[in-house]
Amino acid sequence: MRHYPTATTKLLTLILSEGPPILKKILSSEKTLFLGLVAFRATNALIIQTSFVPDEYWQTLEVAHHMAFGYGHLTWEWKQGLRSYVYPAVFAVMYKFLALVHLDSRILLIKLPRLLQGVMAAVGDLYLYKLSHKLSGSRRVAQWSLLCQLTSWFMFYCCTRTLGNSVETVLTTVAFYHFPWPRRHRKAQWKYITLVALAIVVRPTAAIVWLPLVMWHMWMYRSSFWKLTKMFAERGFVVLFLSSLIDRFFYGQWMNVHYNFLQFNILHDMAGFYGTHPWHWYLSQGFAVIMGTHLFPFLLAVKHAMEPVLLAVIAWTTFVYSLLGHKEFRFLLPVLPLTMHLCGTYLHYITDTCHDDGDGDGDGLSRRPEAPQRRRHYSSGVCSWKVFLVISLVLTNLPIAMYTSLLHQRGTVDVTRFLHDQGGLETKDRRMSVFFLMPCHSTPYYSYIHRNISMRFLTCEPNLSRRANYSDEAEVFFWRPDAWLKVKDNFDDVHPPSHLVMFSVLHTRISTFLDRHNYTDCAKVFHTHVPEGRVSSHVIVSCHETWNRRKTPRRATFGSSFDRGRH
């Protein structure tokens, strides 16, 4: 029996072949497209209510808070000179301006950096569209690539967070656009070289992505090798010198942070102290998780050998990161836009098969399977499953994006608002002090509390001195928390902290200690539906009776392990 397309199928097929109407309207000019992307990513930034990894606070906002307000905690990486101040300085300037105009409220200190990161993410989205158009020669391929990027749950979850990986991804995407691809416009090569240098300054591991492409570039221009080498040296030197000046100012001495970072994380692989995974983790788990349901069109694009150069870059990056013991999902974020272009290329192919739109792929690097002559003979049933595939990408990514952005791991962020409000009750005779009995760096710190109060957390510095049988403070605590708290240097019975913050799983373990030392629960906030190990479903704040009675003995002295800023 011959199947005839229904009216709904015809409409959906037309939409998919011509492009989603709202995007088509926005795409009428580069300006309207960018404004639309800024609006989307600003909304994205404001939706995020959860925490992902400590670095989004401790390596950017906390450092910026210390730079702008004179108080905040600098982790061991900054004391060892492993990090550059270039990226945190962006937020420090924002913080300082807000302080000068007396608008440094907690909410603005939290939301404005994320909105700024949202604008950066919008720039990355725009240049993915331009890159896809440049490589394929087709506006519709570019449109599909952009749609894949905007519907990617992991991109939605990560790109507006104040992570070095996020800005590295933006710089890498813009640099990809300016890269001298074969048979394309090759002028202004200095732009991509400058952007690559800046990406490496922000995050030295960006060199992993660019090493094969730079070598390919040198090979393509081997006839002018020395001229190109001079350009690389000049641009690299300028960027490195300017970043070194910034680091010199804030470190107080010349510091080779990029070499220190690579030495610690790559050459010595000491990042494995914070967890290791087997070599195949990215292939067996990591890559599939960040791709979500976009994995299917990506694999089909790989099957049809679309964009072999980009596939080689993705494979190379994944291979190198697989050699390192310490692995995280976010490390692959810079190559995620390339995978979205491949997805867009394939989705354009299958929807173009359902409807002959006459929009070719030009002379780009894309290689499409041969079959356009048979497209008019495809049945409506074949087109229907393709329509279903594309719609499924949106419907399967949206719930994950919303859940991870609004619910999963939000307790460690929400508790800082409670502590900020409690800090407002502090008086000259009623001092507040907080002790975080949690895995180290579980919560944001001064950058989210924005109160000049005494705070302490369990540390987890790596074994920098190479001591035998080394265990960090947090590890020792969680091994036997009751015994650890009995040591006077760890917990002062005479002048106890006014607030203890912990996950509910620890609260159960030390309930006797809390009762004996007159602590009662004063806040409980939801954290996750998926508790694991030392991280449980809720965050609990226990307040000492002296705080609850609204009177406190003379100010406690917590020692050097407590942070207290200076006005």
C-alpha positions as CSV (number, residue, x, y, z in Angstrom):
1,M,0.0,0.0,0.0
2,R,1.3,3.4,-0.9
3,H,1.5,5.9,2.0
4,Y,0.7,9.5,1.4
5,P,2.0,12.2,3.8
6,T,-0.4,13.7,6.2
7,A,-0.9,17.4,6.5
8,T,1.0,17.4,9.8
9,T,3.9,15.5,8.3
10,K,4.0,17.9,5.4
11,L,4.0,20.9,7.7
12,L,6.8,19.5,9.9
13,T,8.8,18.5,6.9
14,L,8.5,22.0,5.5
15,I,9.5,23.5,8.8
16,L,12.6,21.2,9.2
17,S,13.7,21.9,5.6
18,E,13.2,25.6,5.7
19,G,14.3,26.0,9.3
20,P,12.4,26.8,12.4
21,P,10.4,30.0,11.7
22,I,11.6,32.0,14.7
23,L,15.2,31.2,14.0
24,K,14.7,32.1,10.4
25,K,13.4,35.5,11.4
26,I,16.2,36.1,13.8
27,L,18.7,35.0,11.1
28,S,17.7,37.9,8.8
29,S,20.9,39.7,9.9
30,E,24.0,39.1,12.0
31,K,22.9,41.9,14.4
32,T,19.5,40.4,15.1
33,L,21.0,37.0,15.4
34,F,23.5,38.2,18.0
35,L,20.8,40.1,20.0
36,G,18.6,37.0,19.9
37,L,21.5,34.8,21.1
38,V,22.3,37.3,23.9
39,A,18.7,37.2,25.0
40,F,18.8,33.4,25.0
41,R,22.0,33.1,26.9
42,A,21.0,35.8,29.4
43,T,17.9,33.7,30.1
44,N,20.1,30.7,30.3
45,A,22.4,32.4,32.8
46,L,19.5,33.5,35.1
47,I,17.9,30.0,35.0
48,I,21.1,28.4,36.5
49,Q,20.5,27.8,40.2
50,T,22.8,24.9,40.8
51,S,26.5,24.2,41.3
52,F,28.6,22.1,38.9
53,V,32.3,22.1,40.0
54,P,34.2,24.2,42.6
55,D,36.3,25.9,40.0
56,E,33.3,28.1,38.8
57,Y,33.6,29.9,42.2
58,W,37.0,29.2,43.7
59,Q,39.2,29.9,40.7
60,T,37.3,32.9,39.3
61,L,34.7,34.7,41.5
62,E,36.4,34.1,44.8
63,V,39.7,35.3,43.4
64,A,38.0,38.4,41.9
65,H,36.3,39.1,45.3
66,H,39.7,39.0,47.0
67,M,41.1,41.4,44.3
68,A,38.2,43.8,44.5
69,F,37.3,43.8,48.2
70,G,40.5,42.8,49.9
71,Y,39.0,39.6,51.5
72,G,38.4,36.2,50.2
73,H,40.1,32.8,50.1
74,L,42.9,32.0,47.7
75,T,43.4,28.3,47.2
76,W,46.7,26.5,47.2
77,E,46.9,26.9,43.3
78,W,47.3,30.6,43.7
79,K,49.9,30.3,46.4
80,Q,51.9,27.9,44.2
81,G,51.5,30.2,41.1
82,L,49.5,27.7,39.0
83,R,46.7,30.2,37.9
84,S,46.7,33.4,35.9
85,Y,44.8,36.5,37.2
86,V,43.7,37.4,33.6
87,Y,40.3,35.8,33.7
88,P,39.4,36.7,37.3
89,A,40.5,40.3,36.7
90,V,37.5,40.7,34.3
91,F,35.1,40.0,37.2
92,A,37.3,42.0,39.7
93,V,36.9,45.1,37.5
94,M,33.1,44.6,37.6
95,Y,33.1,44.0,41.4
96,K,35.2,47.1,41.9
97,F,32.9,49.3,39.8
98,L,29.9,48.0,41.7
99,A,31.6,48.8,45.0
100,L,32.5,52.4,43.8
101,V,28.8,53.1,43.0
102,H,27.6,51.3,46.2
103,L,25.8,48.6,44.2
104,D,27.8,45.7,45.5
105,S,24.8,43.7,46.7
106,R,25.0,40.0,47.0
107,I,22.5,39.4,44.2
108,L,24.4,41.6,41.7
109,L,27.7,40.0,42.6
110,I,26.3,36.7,41.7
111,K,24.1,37.5,38.7
112,L,26.2,40.0,36.8
113,P,29.3,37.8,36.3
114,R,27.0,35.1,35.0
115,L,25.2,37.5,32.7
116,L,28.6,38.6,31.3
117,Q,29.6,35.0,30.8
118,G,26.2,34.6,29.0
119,V,27.2,37.4,26.6
120,M,30.5,35.6,26.0
121,A,28.6,32.4,25.3
122,A,26.4,34.3,22.8
123,V,29.5,35.3,21.0
124,G,30.5,31.7,20.8
125,D,27.1,30.7,19.5
126,L,27.3,33.4,16.8
127,Y,30.7,32.3,15.6
128,L,29.7,28.6,15.6
129,Y,27.0,29.7,13.1
130,K,29.5,31.6,11.0
131,L,32.0,28.8,11.2
132,S,29.4,26.3,10.1
133,H,28.3,28.5,7.2
134,K,32.0,29.0,6.2
135,L,32.8,25.3,6.2
136,S,29.6,24.1,4.5
137,G,28.7,27.0,2.3
138,S,25.1,26.5,3.4
139,R,23.1,28.8,5.6
140,R,20.8,25.9,6.5
141,V,23.6,23.8,7.7
142,A,24.7,26.7,9.9
143,Q,21.2,27.0,11.1
144,W,21.0,23.4,12.1
145,S,24.4,23.6,13.8
146,L,23.2,26.5,15.8
147,L,20.0,24.8,16.8
148,C,22.0,21.8,18.0
149,Q,24.1,24.1,20.1
150,L,21.2,25.8,21.6
151,T,19.4,22.5,22.4
152,S,22.5,20.8,23.8
153,W,21.8,20.1,27.5
154,F,25.4,20.2,28.5
155,M,26.2,23.5,26.7
156,F,23.1,25.0,28.4
157,Y,24.3,23.7,31.7
158,C,27.9,24.8,31.4
159,C,28.5,27.7,29.0
160,T,27.2,30.5,31.2
161,R,29.1,29.3,34.3
162,T,32.2,31.3,35.3
163,L,34.5,28.5,34.3
164,G,37.8,28.9,32.5
165,N,36.6,26.1,30.3
166,S,33.6,28.2,29.2
167,V,35.7,31.2,28.1
168,E,38.2,28.8,26.5
169,T,35.3,27.3,24.5
170,V,34.3,30.8,23.2
171,L,37.8,31.8,22.3
172,T,38.4,28.4,20.6
173,T,35.2,28.7,18.5
174,V,36.0,32.2,17.3
175,A,39.6,31.1,16.5
176,F,38.2,28.2,14.5
177,Y,36.2,30.7,12.4
178,H,39.4,32.8,11.7
179,F,41.5,29.7,11.0
180,P,42.7,29.6,7.3
181,W,40.7,26.7,6.1
182,P,41.6,25.4,2.6
183,R,39.7,27.1,-0.2
184,R,38.5,29.8,2.1
185,H,39.4,33.4,2.9
186,R,42.9,33.3,4.4
187,K,43.5,37.0,5.3
188,A,43.9,38.3,8.9
189,Q,45.5,35.1,10.1
190,W,46.8,37.1,13.1
191,K,43.3,37.1,14.6
192,Y,43.2,33.3,15.1
193,I,46.8,33.2,16.3
194,T,46.0,35.9,18.9
195,L,42.8,34.1,20.0
196,V,44.7,30.8,20.4
197,A,47.3,32.6,22.5
198,L,44.7,34.1,24.7
199,A,42.9,30.8,25.1
200,I,46.2,29.2,26.3
201,V,46.7,32.1,28.7
202,V,43.3,31.5,30.2
203,R,43.7,27.7,30.3
204,P,47.0,26.3,29.1
205,T,45.5,22.9,28.1
206,A,43.9,24.7,25.2
207,A,47.2,24.0,23.5
208,I,46.0,20.3,23.2
209,V,43.2,21.3,20.8
210,W,45.4,23.6,18.7
211,L,48.6,21.6,18.4
212,P,47.5,19.6,15.3
213,L,45.8,22.5,13.6
214,V,48.8,24.8,14.1
215,M,51.0,22.1,12.6
216,W,48.6,21.7,9.7
217,H,48.6,25.5,9.2
218,M,52.4,25.5,9.1
219,W,52.3,22.7,6.5
220,M,49.9,24.5,4.3
221,Y,52.1,27.6,4.4
222,R,55.4,25.8,4.3
223,S,56.5,28.0,1.5
224,S,56.4,31.0,3.9
225,F,57.5,29.1,7.0
226,W,59.7,31.7,8.5
227,K,57.2,34.5,7.9
228,L,54.5,32.5,9.6
229,T,56.8,31.5,12.5
230,K,57.5,35.2,13.0
231,M,53.8,36.0,13.2
232,F,53.3,33.2,15.8
233,A,56.2,34.5,17.8
234,E,55.1,38.1,17.7
235,R,51.4,37.5,18.6
236,G,52.3,34.9,21.2
237,F,54.9,37.2,22.8
238,V,52.5,40.2,23.0
239,V,49.7,38.1,24.7
240,L,52.0,36.3,27.0
241,F,53.8,39.5,28.0
242,L,50.6,41.4,28.8
243,S,49.2,38.5,30.8
244,S,52.6,38.2,32.7
245,L,52.3,41.9,33.6
246,I,48.9,41.3,35.1
247,D,50.2,38.3,37.0
248,R,53.3,40.2,38.1
249,F,51.1,42.9,39.6
250,F,48.8,40.6,41.6
251,Y,51.4,38.0,42.6
252,G,54.0,40.6,43.5
253,Q,56.7,38.8,41.5
254,W,57.3,37.4,38.1
255,M,55.5,34.0,37.9
256,N,55.5,31.5,35.0
257,V,51.9,30.3,35.7
258,H,51.5,28.6,32.4
259,Y,54.5,26.4,32.8
260,N,53.6,25.7,36.4
261,F,50.1,24.7,35.4
262,L,51.3,22.3,32.7
263,Q,54.0,20.9,35.0
264,F,51.5,20.1,37.7
265,N,48.6,18.8,35.6
266,I,50.3,17.3,32.6
267,L,53.9,16.5,33.2
268,H,53.5,15.3,36.8
269,D,49.8,14.5,36.5
270,M,49.3,15.5,40.2
271,A,45.7,16.4,39.4
272,G,45.0,12.7,39.8
273,F,45.0,13.5,43.6
274,Y,41.4,14.7,43.0
275,G,40.3,11.5,41.4
276,T,41.2,9.3,38.5
277,H,39.3,7.4,35.8
278,P,40.3,4.5,33.5
279,W,41.8,5.5,30.1
280,H,38.6,4.6,28.3
281,W,36.3,6.8,30.5
282,Y,35.7,9.5,27.8
283,L,34.9,6.9,25.2
284,S,32.7,4.7,27.4
285,Q,31.0,7.4,29.5
286,G,32.2,11.0,29.3
287,F,31.7,11.8,25.7
288,A,28.3,10.1,25.5
289,V,27.0,11.9,28.6
290,I,27.9,15.4,27.4
291,M,26.5,14.7,23.9
292,G,23.2,13.3,25.1
293,T,20.8,12.4,22.3
294,H,23.0,14.5,19.9
295,L,25.3,11.5,20.0
296,F,23.1,9.7,17.3
297,P,23.4,12.3,14.5
298,F,27.0,12.8,15.4
299,L,27.8,9.1,15.0
300,L,25.9,9.1,11.7
301,A,27.9,12.1,10.5
302,V,31.1,10.1,11.5
303,K,29.8,7.1,9.6
304,H,29.4,9.2,6.4
305,A,32.9,10.8,7.0
306,M,31.6,14.4,7.2
307,E,34.2,17.0,8.1
308,P,37.2,14.7,8.4
309,V,39.5,17.5,9.7
310,L,37.1,18.4,12.6
311,L,36.7,14.7,13.4
312,A,40.5,14.4,13.6
313,V,40.6,17.4,16.0
314,I,37.9,15.9,18.2
315,A,39.6,12.5,18.2
316,W,43.0,14.0,19.0
317,T,41.7,16.0,21.9
318,T,39.8,13.0,23.4
319,F,42.8,10.8,22.9
320,V,45.2,13.2,24.7
321,Y,42.8,13.8,27.6
322,S,42.3,10.0,27.9
323,L,46.0,9.7,28.6
324,L,45.6,11.8,31.8
325,G,44.4,10.2,35.0
326,H,42.2,13.0,36.1
327,K,39.2,13.3,33.8
328,E,36.1,15.6,33.9
329,F,33.2,16.2,31.6
330,R,34.0,19.9,31.2
331,F,37.4,19.2,29.7
332,L,35.8,18.3,26.4
333,L,33.7,21.4,26.3
334,P,35.9,23.3,23.8
335,V,35.3,20.7,21.1
336,L,31.6,20.4,21.8
337,P,30.7,23.2,19.2
338,L,32.6,21.1,16.6
339,T,30.4,18.1,17.3
340,M,27.3,20.4,17.0
341,H,28.4,21.4,13.5
342,L,28.7,17.8,12.6
343,C,25.2,17.1,14.0
344,G,23.9,20.1,12.0
345,T,25.5,18.8,8.8
346,Y,23.8,15.5,9.1
347,L,20.5,16.9,10.2
348,H,20.5,19.2,7.2
349,Y,21.2,16.2,5.0
350,I,18.3,14.1,6.2
351,T,15.8,16.9,6.2
352,D,17.1,18.1,2.8
353,T,16.4,14.6,1.6
354,C,12.8,15.0,2.5
355,H,12.4,18.3,0.7
356,D,14.5,19.5,-2.2
357,D,15.3,23.1,-1.2
358,G,18.1,23.6,-3.7
359,D,20.5,24.9,-1.1
360,G,23.9,23.3,-1.8
361,D,26.8,23.0,0.4
362,G,29.1,25.0,-1.8
363,D,32.8,24.0,-1.9
364,G,33.2,23.6,1.9
365,L,35.0,20.8,3.7
366,S,31.8,18.9,4.3
367,R,31.4,15.7,2.4
368,R,27.8,14.6,2.0
369,P,26.7,11.0,1.0
370,E,25.7,10.6,-2.6
371,A,21.9,10.2,-2.9
372,P,20.2,13.5,-3.8
373,Q,18.9,12.1,-7.0
374,R,16.6,9.7,-5.2
375,R,15.2,12.2,-2.6
376,R,11.9,12.7,-4.4
377,H,11.2,9.0,-4.2
378,Y,11.4,8.8,-0.4
379,S,8.2,7.8,1.2
380,S,6.4,9.9,3.8
381,G,7.1,7.1,6.3
382,V,10.8,7.7,5.9
383,C,10.4,11.4,6.3
384,S,8.2,10.9,9.3
385,W,10.9,9.1,11.3
386,K,13.4,11.8,10.5
387,V,11.0,14.4,11.7
388,F,10.6,12.4,14.9
389,L,14.4,12.2,15.3
390,V,14.9,15.9,15.1
391,I,12.0,16.8,17.4
392,S,13.2,14.1,19.9
393,L,16.6,16.0,20.2
394,V,14.8,19.0,21.6
395,L,12.4,17.1,23.8
396,T,15.1,14.9,25.3
397,N,17.6,17.6,26.0
398,L,15.2,20.2,27.5
399,P,14.2,18.2,30.6
400,I,17.8,17.3,31.4
401,A,18.9,20.9,30.9
402,M,16.1,22.2,33.2
403,Y,16.6,19.5,35.9
404,T,20.4,20.0,36.1
405,S,20.1,23.8,36.0
406,L,17.3,24.2,38.5
407,L,17.4,21.3,40.9
408,H,20.4,19.0,40.8
409,Q,23.1,20.2,43.4
410,R,21.5,23.4,44.4
411,G,21.7,23.1,48.2
412,T,25.3,24.2,48.4
413,V,24.3,27.5,46.6
414,D,21.1,28.1,48.5
415,V,22.8,27.7,51.8
416,T,25.0,30.7,51.1
417,R,21.9,33.0,51.0
418,F,21.0,31.8,54.5
419,L,24.5,32.5,55.8
420,H,24.5,35.9,54.2
421,D,21.2,36.7,55.9
422,Q,22.6,35.4,59.2
423,G,25.6,37.6,58.8
424,G,23.4,40.6,58.8
425,L,22.5,39.8,62.4
426,E,26.1,40.0,63.5
427,T,26.9,42.8,66.0
428,K,29.9,43.9,67.9
429,D,29.1,41.6,70.8
430,R,27.6,38.8,68.7
431,R,30.1,37.5,66.2
432,M,29.3,35.0,63.5
433,S,31.7,32.2,62.6
434,V,31.1,29.4,60.1
435,F,32.7,26.0,59.9
436,F,31.9,23.9,56.7
437,L,32.2,20.2,57.6
438,M,31.8,19.1,54.0
439,P,34.1,17.8,51.2
440,C,36.4,20.7,50.5
441,H,35.1,23.5,48.3
442,S,31.6,22.1,48.3
443,T,30.0,25.6,48.5
444,P,30.8,29.0,47.1
445,Y,32.6,31.2,49.7
446,Y,32.9,34.9,50.2
447,S,32.0,35.7,46.6
448,Y,28.4,34.4,47.3
449,I,28.1,35.3,51.0
450,H,29.7,38.7,50.7
451,R,30.0,39.2,54.5
452,N,33.2,39.9,56.3
453,I,32.8,37.0,58.8
454,S,35.0,34.3,60.1
455,M,34.8,31.1,58.0
456,R,36.7,27.8,57.8
457,F,36.4,24.7,55.7
458,L,38.1,21.3,55.6
459,T,41.1,21.6,53.3
460,C,42.2,19.1,50.6
461,E,45.6,20.3,49.4
462,P,47.5,17.7,47.3
463,N,50.8,16.2,48.6
464,L,53.0,19.0,47.4
465,S,55.8,18.0,49.8
466,R,55.6,14.4,48.7
467,R,55.2,13.0,52.2
468,A,54.7,9.3,52.7
469,N,51.2,8.1,53.6
470,Y,49.8,11.6,53.1
471,S,46.1,12.3,53.7
472,D,44.5,15.7,53.4
473,E,42.5,17.3,56.3
474,A,39.1,16.5,54.8
475,E,40.0,12.8,54.3
476,V,41.2,12.5,57.9
477,F,38.0,14.1,59.1
478,F,35.6,11.9,57.3
479,W,37.5,8.8,58.3
480,R,36.6,9.4,62.0
481,P,34.7,12.7,62.4
482,D,33.9,12.3,66.1
483,A,37.6,11.7,67.0
484,W,38.7,14.6,64.8
485,L,36.4,17.0,66.5
486,K,37.6,16.1,69.9
487,V,41.1,17.5,69.1
488,K,41.3,21.1,70.4
489,D,43.3,22.4,67.4
490,N,40.5,21.2,65.2
491,F,37.5,22.3,67.2
492,D,37.6,24.8,70.1
493,D,35.1,23.8,72.8
494,V,35.5,27.1,74.6
495,H,34.8,29.3,71.7
496,P,32.9,27.1,69.2
497,P,31.8,28.3,65.7
498,S,28.3,29.8,65.7
499,H,27.3,27.8,62.6
500,L,28.2,24.4,61.4
501,V,27.3,23.5,57.8
502,M,27.2,19.9,56.7
503,F,25.4,17.4,54.5
504,S,22.7,15.4,56.2
505,V,24.6,12.1,56.0
506,L,27.3,13.6,58.3
507,H,24.7,15.2,60.5
508,T,23.5,11.7,61.3
509,R,27.0,10.5,62.2
510,I,27.8,13.4,64.6
511,S,24.4,13.9,66.1
512,T,25.7,13.0,69.5
513,F,28.5,15.5,69.2
514,L,26.0,18.2,68.2
515,D,23.7,17.6,71.1
516,R,26.6,17.5,73.6
517,H,27.9,20.9,72.3
518,N,24.5,22.5,72.3
519,Y,23.9,22.8,68.5
520,T,20.4,22.8,67.1
521,D,19.4,22.8,63.4
522,C,18.5,26.2,62.1
523,A,18.3,25.5,58.4
524,K,17.8,22.6,56.0
525,V,17.9,23.0,52.3
526,F,17.4,20.5,49.5
527,H,20.5,19.6,47.5
528,T,20.0,16.6,45.2
529,H,17.8,13.6,44.4
530,V,20.9,11.5,43.8
531,P,23.0,11.3,47.0
532,E,26.4,9.7,46.7
533,G,29.0,9.0,49.3
534,R,29.6,12.1,51.4
535,V,27.2,14.2,49.5
536,S,23.6,13.6,50.5
537,S,20.1,14.9,49.7
538,H,20.1,18.0,52.0
539,V,22.5,20.6,53.5
540,I,21.9,21.3,57.2
541,V,23.1,24.3,59.2
542,S,23.4,23.8,62.9
543,C,23.5,26.9,65.1
544,H,25.1,27.1,68.5
545,E,22.9,28.0,71.5
546,T,24.8,31.2,72.1
547,W,23.8,32.4,68.6
548,N,20.2,31.2,69.0
549,R,20.0,33.1,72.4
550,R,21.1,36.3,70.5
551,K,24.0,36.9,72.8
552,T,27.6,35.7,72.5
553,P,30.6,35.6,74.9
554,R,33.6,37.6,74.0
555,R,34.8,37.2,70.4
556,A,36.3,33.7,69.7
557,T,39.7,33.3,68.3
558,F,39.7,30.6,65.6
559,G,43.3,30.7,64.6
560,S,45.0,30.9,61.3
561,S,42.9,28.2,59.7
562,F,39.9,30.5,59.7
563,D,39.6,33.2,57.1
564,R,38.6,36.6,58.0
565,G,38.8,39.5,55.6
566,R,39.8,43.0,56.3
567,H,37.8,46.1,55.7
